[in-house]
Amino acid sequence: MLMKSIAAGLAGTALLATVAFAQNPAATEKSPTASTATTTTTSASGEWRTSKMDGVKVYNEANENIGSINDLLMDKSGNIKIAVIGVGGFLGMGEHLVAVPYEKLKFVNEAVAYTGTNPNAKPAGTTTGAATGTTETKTTTTTTSSSSKWYPDHAVFNATKDQLKAMPEFKYSE
C-alpha cells in the first residue's frame, strides 16, 4: 500500500513537472514571420481607463453638479456609444439612471471653478478662514495632475438636473 502511494506521488510530480516545462518556451530559432508582440511594450499615455470613469461627476454649463457617470456602454466594435448617468438620490438610493449619447458629453481635465455668493458654502478640497458674516464672491480651483489620474476631472452635459430627471429612466434589459 505504501509503495502504491509513493508511486502515485512520483507519477503526479512527473506530470506536474511536464506541465511546468511546457509553459516555458524553449529557445528555438525564430522564423521570419514570428510575432514580436511578447517582446514589445506599449504605452498608453494620455488615455483614460473606463474602470476609472465610473463616478466621474457631470456638470452643466453653469457648473452645477447634475449627476455622475455610472456606466459606459459600447457597441460590438468597442466604440463607446452611451453614458449612463445617475441623477439625484442619496448614497445610491433613489437614484434616477438616464442614458445619454456619449458624444454629447464634453470631458474636462481642469477642476471645476466654484463661483458663489454663499459664505457658508465650501467646495471640496478648499479651506476658508474665519467667518466674517459678510457675503463675498469666491473663485476657487483645485489643481491635480490629470495626466497621471487615467480619467478626466469631470464631464459637462448641456442640461439641468430637472431636465435629466424628466428623461426616461434607463433600465438594463434582462
C-alpha positions in Angstrom: 0.0 0.0 0.0 2.8 2.4 0.9 4.6 1.6 -2.4 1.5 2.4 -4.4 1.1 5.8 -2.7 4.8 6.6 -3.3 4.5 5.5 -7.0 1.3 7.6 -7.4 3.0 10.6 -5.8 6.0 10.3 -8.1 3.8 9.9 -11.2 1.8 13.0 -10.2 5.0 15.0 -9.6 6.3 14.0 -13.0 3.0 15.1 -14.7 3.2 18.5 -12.9 6.8 19.0 -13.9 5.9 18.2 -17.5 3.2 20.9 -17.5 5.6 23.4 -15.9 8.2 22.7 -18.5 5.7 23.0 -21.3 4.8 26.6 -20.2 8.3 27.8 -20.6 9.0 28.0 -24.4 12.4 26.6 -25.3 14.9 28.8 -27.1 14.3 27.9 -30.7 15.2 29.5 -33.9 12.7 32.3 -34.8 11.0 32.2 -38.1 10.8 35.5 -40.1 7.0 35.6 -39.5 7.2 35.1 -35.7 5.3 37.7 -33.7 7.3 40.1 -31.5 4.2 41.1 -29.5 5.6 39.4 -26.4 8.8 41.3 -26.6 7.5 44.8 -27.2 5.9 47.1 -24.7 3.2 49.7 -25.4 2.5 53.0 -23.7 -1.0 54.4 -23.1 0.0 57.9 -22.2 -2.9 60.3 -22.4 -5.6 57.5 -22.5 -8.4 57.0 -19.9 -9.3 53.8 -18.2 -13.0 53.0 -18.4 -12.9 51.4 -15.0 -11.9 54.9 -13.6 -14.7 56.7 -15.4 -17.3 55.2 -13.0 -18.2 58.0 -10.6 -16.8 60.9 -12.6 -19.0 63.9 -11.8 -21.2 65.5 -14.5 -21.8 69.3 -14.5 -23.9 71.5 -16.7 -22.7 74.7 -18.5 -23.4 76.7 -15.3 -21.0 74.5 -13.3 -23.9 72.9 -11.3 -23.4 69.2 -10.4 -26.1 67.3 -12.2 -25.0 63.7 -11.6 -22.2 61.2 -12.1 -21.3 58.6 -14.6 -22.5 55.1 -13.6 -21.6 53.1 -16.7 -20.4 53.3 -20.2 -22.0 51.2 -22.9 -20.2 50.3 -26.1 -21.1 48.6 -29.4 -19.5 45.3 -30.6 -16.6 47.1 -32.3 -15.6 48.7 -29.0 -16.8 52.3 -29.5 -18.5 53.8 -26.5 -22.0 54.9 -27.5 -23.9 55.6 -24.3 -23.1 57.1 -20.9 -25.4 56.1 -18.1 -25.7 59.0 -15.7 -27.1 58.7 -12.2 -29.1 61.7 -11.2 -30.4 62.6 -7.7 -30.6 60.1 -4.8 -28.5 59.8 -1.7 -25.8 57.1 -1.4 -27.2 55.3 -4.4 -30.8 55.2 -3.0 -33.5 56.7 -5.2 -31.0 57.5 -8.0 -32.6 58.0 -11.4 -30.5 56.5 -14.2 -30.6 58.1 -17.7 -28.8 57.2 -20.9 -27.3 60.0 -22.9 -25.3 59.8 -26.1 -21.6 59.6 -25.3 -20.7 62.2 -27.9 -22.9 64.8 -26.2 -20.5 64.7 -23.1 -17.6 67.0 -23.1 -14.7 65.9 -20.8 -12.6 68.4 -19.0 -9.2 67.8 -17.2 -9.3 71.0 -15.2 -11.1 71.2 -11.9 -14.4 73.0 -11.7 -14.2 76.7 -10.8 -16.5 77.5 -8.0 -18.1 80.9 -8.1 -20.7 81.5 -5.4 -22.1 84.1 -3.0 -22.9 81.8 -0.1 -20.3 82.5 2.6 -21.0 79.1 4.2 -20.6 77.1 1.0 -17.3 75.4 0.8 -16.3 73.3 -2.3 -14.5 70.1 -1.6 -10.7 70.4 -1.3 -10.7 74.0 -0.2 -10.3 75.8 3.1 -11.7 79.1 4.3 -10.7 81.5 7.0 -12.8 82.6 9.9 -16.4 83.5 9.1 -16.9 87.3 8.8 -20.6 87.3 8.3 -20.3 89.2 5.0 -21.3 87.9 1.6 -18.4 87.8 -0.8 -17.8 86.1 -4.1 -15.1 83.4 -4.1 -13.5 81.7 -7.1 -11.6 78.5 -6.2 -9.9 75.9 -8.3 -8.2 72.8 -7.2 -5.3 71.6 -9.3 -4.4 68.0 -9.7 -2.1 66.4 -12.2 -4.6 64.9 -14.6 -2.0 63.2 -16.8 -1.4 60.6 -14.0 -5.0 60.1 -13.0 -6.1 58.0 -16.0 -9.5 59.7 -16.0 -10.8 63.2 -16.6 -11.7 65.6 -13.8 -15.3 65.9 -14.8 -17.8 65.8 -17.7 -20.1 68.6 -19.0 -23.6 67.9 -20.3 -25.8 70.7 -21.5 -28.9 70.1 -19.3 -30.2 70.9 -15.9 -30.7 68.3 -13.1 -34.5 68.6 -13.6 -34.2 68.0 -17.3 -32.2 64.8 -16.7 -34.7 63.6 -14.1 -37.5 64.2 -16.6 -35.8 61.9 -19.1 -37.0 58.3 -19.4 -35.3 56.1 -16.8 -32.7 53.7 -18.2 -33.1 50.0 -17.4 -30.7 47.3 -18.1 -32.5 44.6 -20.2 -32.5 41.2 -18.7 
